[in-house]
């Protein structure tokens, strides 16, 4: 019995050492594979997948310790992707630090201007939250504006590429014409596609990166059509011409739907602004009847409930008036 314990420990140590050696060999191969993949221009799995990045290592901040910390957080990658889609030349760490600095400045500056219910802490907290969320809302609006501008200019860009192909030039010449003659995000994205083609990437893979950077349905339609054409064959000029006409039809339908849904959307905004307008008018006309909302706990709960219901109504109104094409 006394010799069984040392013998069992020795066997366990040998088995653990064997697993460690096997595991270290696999991890070494994985590291070599990842390092080689970082030099690759693009990769495919099944069909058209999201391409690998040309960069070996993404940096979220110029500060070393902050970059190492942010790399371990999942939401930082989403923030970096949103910044890229919005066309903001700022790293995720720098944007996050700007949010924190703005929230701190608002928290210390808001009590100097007003106080909610006489509570300095509540004023600081609300101001900090609003200041922290405001840059993300601005980023979302900028991303939507950039996506809209790209989709509006995409048919014209495809016409330039199609004209270049019909004149006997290559795809690269058409992409160069788009990058030089057209303004806005469409020229930037097609210029990026041209750079990737110059580095040796395939056209369908470069277009897949455009879909990854913009998350556009029209760009996804273009990338899918080009990928199918490259695998099955066909006339690229006809494919691009059909895609251009289809995108124009989609834009026309979106405009018609937007006109038809203008009345419900505007009425929803007006109804949502009525409580706020009534609150402001009552505050200036009869402050006594409105003080309970700011000084009593029940009033705070009523304000929070009213704001939640108003935001819920706006969200539902937006979803009802939104038509996917």
C-alpha positions in Angstrom: 0.0 0.0 0.0 2.9 2.3 0.8 4.5 1.7 -2.6 1.3 2.1 -4.5 1.0 5.8 -3.8 4.5 6.7 -5.2 4.0 4.4 -8.1 0.6 6.0 -8.9 2.1 9.5 -8.7 4.9 8.4 -11.0 2.4 7.0 -13.6 0.3 10.2 -13.3 3.4 12.4 -13.9 4.4 10.3 -17.0 0.9 10.5 -18.4 0.7 14.3 -17.7 4.1 14.8 -19.3 3.1 12.9 -22.4 -0.1 15.0 -22.7 1.9 18.2 -22.2 4.4 17.2 -24.9 1.6 16.3 -27.3 -0.3 19.5 -26.5 2.8 21.7 -26.8 3.4 20.2 -30.3 -0.1 21.0 -31.4 0.0 24.5 -30.0 3.3 25.0 -31.8 1.8 24.0 -35.0 -1.2 26.2 -34.4 1.1 29.2 -33.7 3.0 28.5 -36.9 -0.3 28.2 -38.9 -1.6 31.4 -37.4 1.6 33.2 -38.2 1.6 32.0 -41.8 -2.1 32.9 -42.1 -1.3 36.4 -41.0 0.8 36.9 -44.1 -1.9 35.5 -46.4 -3.9 37.9 -48.4 -7.2 36.0 -48.1 -8.7 32.7 -47.3 -11.8 30.7 -48.3 -13.8 28.1 -46.4 -17.2 27.2 -47.8 -18.4 29.6 -50.5 -17.8 33.3 -49.9 -16.6 33.9 -46.4 -15.2 36.9 -44.6 -11.6 37.4 -45.7 -8.6 37.5 -43.4 -7.2 40.9 -42.6 -4.1 42.1 -44.4 -2.8 43.4 -41.1 -0.7 41.0 -39.0 -1.8 42.4 -35.7 -4.6 44.9 -35.0 -3.8 47.7 -32.6 -6.7 49.2 -30.6 -4.5 51.9 -28.9 -1.1 53.4 -29.1 -0.7 52.9 -25.4 0.9 49.5 -24.8 -0.8 48.4 -21.6 -4.2 49.7 -22.8 -3.8 47.9 -26.1 -3.0 44.6 -24.3 -6.0 45.1 -22.0 -8.5 46.0 -24.8 -7.4 43.0 -26.9 -8.9 40.7 -24.2 -12.3 42.4 -24.3 -14.8 41.2 -26.8 -16.7 44.5 -27.2 -13.6 46.3 -28.3 -13.5 44.4 -31.5 -17.1 45.4 -32.2 -16.3 49.0 -31.4 -13.3 48.9 -33.8 -15.5 47.4 -36.5 -18.1 50.2 -36.0 -15.4 52.9 -36.2 -14.1 51.3 -39.4 -17.6 51.2 -40.9 -18.3 54.8 -39.9 -15.0 55.9 -41.5 -13.7 57.5 -38.3 -9.8 57.4 -38.3 -9.6 56.7 -34.5 -8.7 53.5 -32.7 -11.1 51.8 -30.4 -9.0 52.5 -27.3 -8.7 56.2 -28.1 -12.5 56.4 -28.7 -13.2 54.6 -25.4 -10.9 57.0 -23.5 -12.6 59.9 -25.1 -16.0 58.6 -23.9 -14.6 58.2 -20.4 -13.1 61.7 -20.4 -16.3 63.2 -21.7 -18.4 61.4 -19.1 -16.0 62.5 -16.3 -16.2 66.1 -17.5 -20.0 66.0 -17.7 -20.2 64.5 -14.3 -18.2 67.2 -12.7 -19.6 70.1 -14.8 -23.3 69.2 -14.6 -23.9 70.0 -10.9 -22.6 73.5 -11.5 -25.5 74.1 -14.0 -28.4 72.2 -12.5 -29.4 69.6 -9.9 -32.0 66.9 -10.2 -34.2 66.9 -7.1 -31.5 68.6 -5.2 -29.3 65.5 -5.4 -25.7 66.2 -6.6 -25.0 62.5 -7.0 -28.0 61.8 -9.2 -27.1 64.8 -11.4 -23.5 63.6 -11.8 -24.6 60.0 -12.6 -27.2 61.0 -15.2 -24.8 63.5 -16.8 -22.0 60.9 -17.0 -24.3 58.2 -18.5 -25.6 60.6 -21.2 -22.1 61.9 -22.0 -20.8 58.3 -22.3 -23.7 57.2 -24.6 -23.7 60.3 -26.8 -20.5 59.5 -28.8 -21.9 56.0 -29.5 -25.1 57.4 -30.9 -23.1 59.9 -33.0 -21.0 57.0 -34.2 -24.1 55.0 -35.2 -25.6 57.9 -37.1 -22.3 58.5 -38.9 -22.1 54.8 -39.8 -25.6 54.9 -41.2 -24.9 58.1 -43.2 -21.7 56.5 -44.7 -23.6 53.3 -45.6 -26.3 55.4 -47.3 -23.8 57.4 -49.2 -22.0 54.2 -50.4 -25.2 52.6 -51.6 -26.3 55.7 -53.4 -23.0 55.9 -55.3 -22.6 52.2 -55.9 -24.6 52.0 -59.2 -22.6 54.8 -60.8 -19.4 53.2 -59.6 -20.4 49.9 -61.2 -21.2 51.8 -64.4 -17.7 53.2 -64.5 -16.2 49.7 -64.1 -18.5 48.3 -66.7 -17.6 51.1 -69.2 -13.9 50.4 -68.5 -14.4 46.7 -69.3 -16.3 47.4 -72.5 -13.6 49.8 -73.6 -11.1 46.9 -73.4 -9.5 47.8 -70.1 -9.3 45.6 -67.1 -11.1 45.6 -63.8 -8.2 47.4 -62.1 -8.5 50.3 -64.5 -12.2 50.6 -63.7 -11.6 50.5 -60.0 -8.9 53.2 -60.4 -11.4 55.4 -62.2 -13.9 55.0 -59.4 -11.2 55.8 -56.8 -10.1 59.0 -58.6 -13.3 60.4 -60.1 -15.9 59.7 -57.5 -16.0 61.2 -54.0 -17.2 59.7 -50.7 -17.0 56.2 -49.2 -17.6 54.4 -52.5 -14.3 55.8 -53.9 -12.6 54.8 -50.6 -13.8 51.3 -50.7 -13.1 50.7 -54.3 -9.7 52.1 -53.9 -9.1 49.6 -51.1 -10.3 46.8 -53.4 -7.7 48.0 -56.0 -4.9 48.0 -53.4 -5.8 44.4 -52.4 -5.9 43.3 -56.0 -2.5 44.8 -56.4 -1.3 42.8 -53.4 -2.5 39.6 -55.1 -6.0 39.1 -53.7 -8.9 37.8 -55.8 -11.7 40.1 -56.8 -14.4 38.2 -55.0 -12.4 38.0 -51.8 -11.6 41.8 -51.9 -15.4 42.4 -52.3 -16.0 40.2 -49.4 -13.8 42.5 -47.3 -16.0 45.4 -48.4 -19.0 43.6 -47.1 -17.2 43.0 -43.8 -16.2 46.7 -43.5 -19.6 48.1 -44.5 -22.2 45.4 -43.7 -24.2 46.5 -46.8 -26.8 44.3 -48.5 -26.0 45.8 -51.9 -22.3 45.1 -51.4 -23.1 41.6 -50.3 -25.3 41.1 -53.5 -22.4 42.4 -55.6 -19.8 40.2 -53.9 -22.0 37.1 -54.2 -22.7 37.7 -57.9 -19.0 38.2 -58.7 -18.1 35.1 -56.7 -20.6 33.0 -58.6 -19.4 34.4 -61.9 -15.8 33.6 -61.1 -16.6 30.0 -60.2 -19.2 29.2 -62.9 -18.0 31.5 -65.7 -19.9 34.1 -67.6 -19.6 37.7 -68.9 -18.5 40.0 -66.0 -19.8 43.0 -67.9 -23.3 41.6 -68.0 -23.2 40.6 -64.4 -22.1 44.1 -63.3 -24.7 45.7 -65.5 -27.5 43.5 -64.0 -26.3 44.2 -60.5 -26.2 48.0 -61.2 -29.8 47.9 -62.5 -31.0 45.8 -59.6 -29.4 48.2 -57.1 -31.1 51.1 -58.8 -34.4 49.4 -58.6 -33.8 48.7 -54.9 -33.0 52.3 -54.3 -36.1 53.4 -56.1 -38.3 51.1 -54.0 -36.6 52.2 -50.8 -37.4 55.8 -51.7 -41.0 55.0 -52.5 -41.4 53.1 -49.2 -39.8 55.9 -47.3 -42.2 58.4 -48.8 -45.2 56.1 -47.9 -44.0 55.7 -44.3 -43.2 59.3 -43.7 -46.6 60.1 -42.1 -46.4 57.3 -39.5 -42.8 58.1 -38.6 -43.4 61.8 -38.2 -46.6 61.3 -36.2 -44.7 59.0 -33.9 -42.0 61.6 -33.4 -44.6 64.3 -32.7 -46.4 62.1 -30.2 -43.1 61.3 -28.5 -42.2 65.0 -28.2 -45.6 66.0 -26.7 -44.8 64.9 -23.1 -41.5 66.7 -23.1 -43.1 69.8 -24.5 -45.8 69.7 -21.9 -43.3 69.3 -19.2 -41.2 72.3 -20.3 -44.3 74.5 -20.7 -45.7 73.5 -17.3 -42.3 74.1 -15.7 -42.2 77.7 -16.9 -45.9 78.5 -16.5 -46.5 76.8 -13.1 -43.3 75.4 -11.5 -45.2 74.5 -8.3 -47.1 71.8 -10.1 -44.0 70.2 -11.6 -41.7 70.3 -8.6 -42.9 67.0 -7.3 -41.4 65.2 -10.4 -37.9 66.5 -9.5 -38.0 66.5 -5.7 -40.0 63.4 -4.7 -39.0 59.8 -5.2 -42.4 59.1 -6.8 -41.8 61.8 -9.3 -38.4 60.3 -10.2 -40.1 57.0 -10.8 -42.8 58.6 -12.9 -40.2 60.4 -15.1 -38.2 57.2 -15.6 -41.4 55.3 -16.5 -42.6 58.0 -18.9 -39.2 58.1 -20.6 -39.1 54.3 -20.9 -42.6 54.1 -22.4 -41.8 56.9 -24.8 -38.6 55.2 -26.0 -40.5 51.9 -26.3 -43.1 53.6 -28.5 -40.4 55.2 -30.7 -38.7 51.8 -31.1 -42.0 50.1 -32.0 -43.0 52.9 -34.4 -39.6 52.6 -36.1 -39.9 48.8 -36.5 -43.4 49.0 -37.9 -42.5 51.7 -40.4 -39.3 49.9 -41.5 -39.6 47.7 -44.6 -36.7 45.5 -45.6 -36.0 45.3 -49.3 
